[in-house]
Amino acid sequence: MTYRLNDKAYYNNRELSWLRFNYRVIEEAADVNNPLLEKLKFLAITSSNLDEFFMVRVAGLKDQVKMNYHEPDTKTQMTPQEQLEGISRLNRQNSTIQYEYYHRLMRELEEYDIYLKRPDELPEDLQNEVESIFDTEIFPSLTPLGIDAYRPFPKLMNKKINIFVNLSNKLGEQTAIVQVPTVIRRYFELTDGRNTYFVLAEDIIEKHISKLFGGYEIERTFPFRITRNADLTIHEEGAADLLIEIERFLKERTKGAAVRLEIDISKNDSTKGSFLRSELGLSEQDVYKFDAPLDLTFLFGLTSDLKDRFPHLAYPPFTPQEPALLSGKNIYDRALEKDIFFHHPFESFHPIVDFMREAAEDPNVLAIKQTLYRVSSDSPIIEALKNAAENGKQVTVLVELKARFDEENNVQWAKELEDAGCHVIYGMNYLKTHSKITLVVKRVGDKLVRYVHLGTGNYNDSTAKLYTDMGIITTDEDIGNDAINFFNYLSGYSLKPDYRALHVAPFEIRDLFAEYIDKEIEFHKENGKGYIFAKMNSLTDKKIINKLLQASQEGIKVDLVIRGICCLKPGIEGVSDNIRVISIVGRFLEHSRIYYFNHNGEEKMFLSSADMMTRNMIKRVEILFPIKDPLITEEIRSISRLYLQDNLKARIQKEDGSYEYVENEFEPISAQVELMRRAERHGREQLVQKENQLLMKVRNRFRRRN
């Protein structure tokens, strides 16, 4: 059969697909199923997402243009300049809608006597209080920066708010910039006894800025913000110590070229920003003007401050439950009996922490080996590893120093672990180690048992409450042997091992996917029943996309649940009409990666740290691991079917690459809400079971006494 694969109309551009994902996040601010404070929080998430997108993806495209690189991308045949133009158009549409929702939601907040105001909009006594705040808390840390022949344009910090000032006296006009210091709060809270008011720091500074420029008239002020290129190169080759090189890189990153200029025009709607644009080397395409505050990430703090006072305006609290397959048993004892499945945040991350803490304390544990990519700021995992080393155990930790925007954090953890006596390695040349694996070697009776935890998400107890991830703990011998070989490969010098059960990138995971899709096609030709399910964060790899298109053209049904970027266009007649692409954006960040192939009923189920992205499968050390227990396979299949039934939070991609909310025959259902309900039902059942067991013990004691 001749497949239809190479027309650019079959693909979505990666960057524009990401912006469509960010629009889906914006849409959550208008979803009637979300409480008011959560809607505002989604606007903050959108802004945070967009900052990183500009610092990395847009910055990379701008670098290509500067270097006169005009080669089109391999899927949609767009040059770097065409992609930048497309990004500018689509992001302006997104930003307009984002700020429309912002204004609407702030008006809704006023119904609860909560106001975001400028100083001169406050009651008079509160205006005096704001002036006192300026004089005592803000003014001492301000530094006005004049700009003239003796004082060149300053190197302004990435993502920080600044205030541009035009001023004059009898000698003429001058220009200055006042940076909003990072040491002060972004907003201040005041009350008149009935109403709660929030005032932004930049508005307070603007109001009283004349105190910084005695003898001058203030002609005009406006806040602005710069986003800089953070996608600089880490020089791994020839580095004597990667940790030292990372520290150098972190200093350099603060000096990256400007890639975006944002201007608040709410007080001066005629502001052009031409002087700033010229000084920063930006084009009009790089300038975004908003009739509202810049950097809506301040809403993270604002909504957090209000949740305790207005709990009905936030999501109802949810407590992660004990994993169903643990059943109240000790995690090591249970793992000897059968594999244990974890589904966070519906099931608690605490058993993973306990797994590490017990290993650190147990005299029968000889060695612990673990990969760390992103961990929390006060990580119990780190503490357990340090404790284990201090207890004399062999502890090996791979800390990935190149985890973007976590480099500084990971440098600090690496130093602490080394000081505690752990053997710390930093990864591999030109590859990021993104795999999530822990090996605990423990003496049980007269033999050594290898306990292995494998997961789709980081060893981060904070994000485990917010991200959906899956994992297993197993004592399977093949996986245990593979884990030993994997860590020896990372820490020493050897050729890549031949793994028995695990599949390890670079290359091997992509090769396996291609092979399994080909096998699914063969099975389907013989018996029908072809089916592929995959859930991931992003799909970009052209080789895998082409294989999925081939499967569709052979009549195989393909269901893809992809949160973010999807470079495959589904629903094109004769090309991808057997492929369905669903995106779910909800209370929790969808982060688990599931890969399933029907194989004529033989059912091959895998979980992985890797997406079907070229960077994951070629430029990272990732692990794809099989689910061998049929009960766990069926549990994951049940969860997968639930995602496909979602008609409250799920959007389906249309043939043109846009998305619309799913409409299906099911009763209104949110997969995440249903998974929370299932977990809570199991938790109640567990509680009843424990109470009955306790009651039975009491009765038995009573009988023995009598």
Buried (B, 14 or more C-beta within 10 A) or exposed (E): EEBBBEEEEBBBBBBBBBBBBBBBBBBBBBBEEBBBBBBBBBBBBBBBBBBEBBBBBBBBBBBBBEEEEEEEBEBBEBBBBBBBEBBBEBBEEBBEBBBBBBEEBBEBBEEBEBBBBBBEEBEEEBBEBBBEBBEEBBBEEBEBBBBEEEEEBBEBBBBEBBBBBBBEEEEEEBBBBBBBBEEBEBBBEBEEEEBBBBBBBBBBBBBBBBEBBEEBEBEEBBBBBBBBBBBBEBEBEEBEEBBEBBBEBBEEBEEBBBBBBBBBBBBBEEBEBEEBBEBBEBEEBBBBBBEBBBBBBBBBBBBEBBBEEBEEBBBEEBEBBBBBBBEEEEBBEBBEEEBBBBBBBBBBBBBBBBBBBBBBEBEEBBBBBBBBBBBBEEBBBBBBBBBBBEBEBBBBBBBBBBBEEBBEBBBEBBEBBBEBBBBBBBBBEEBBBBBBBBBBBBEEEEEEBBBBBBBBBBBBBBBBBEBBBBBBBBBBEBBBBBBBBBBBBBBEEEEEBEBEBBBBBBEBBBEBBBEBBEBBBEBBEEEEBBBBBBBBBBBBBBBBBBBBBBBBBBEBBBBBBBBBBBBBBBBBEEBBBBBBBBBBBBBBBBBBBBBBBBBBEEBBBBBBBBBBBBBBBBBBBBBBBBBBBEEBBEBBBEBBEBBBBBBBBBBBBEBEBEBEBBEEEEEEBBBBBBBBEBBBEBBEEBEEEEEEEEEEEEEEEEEEEE
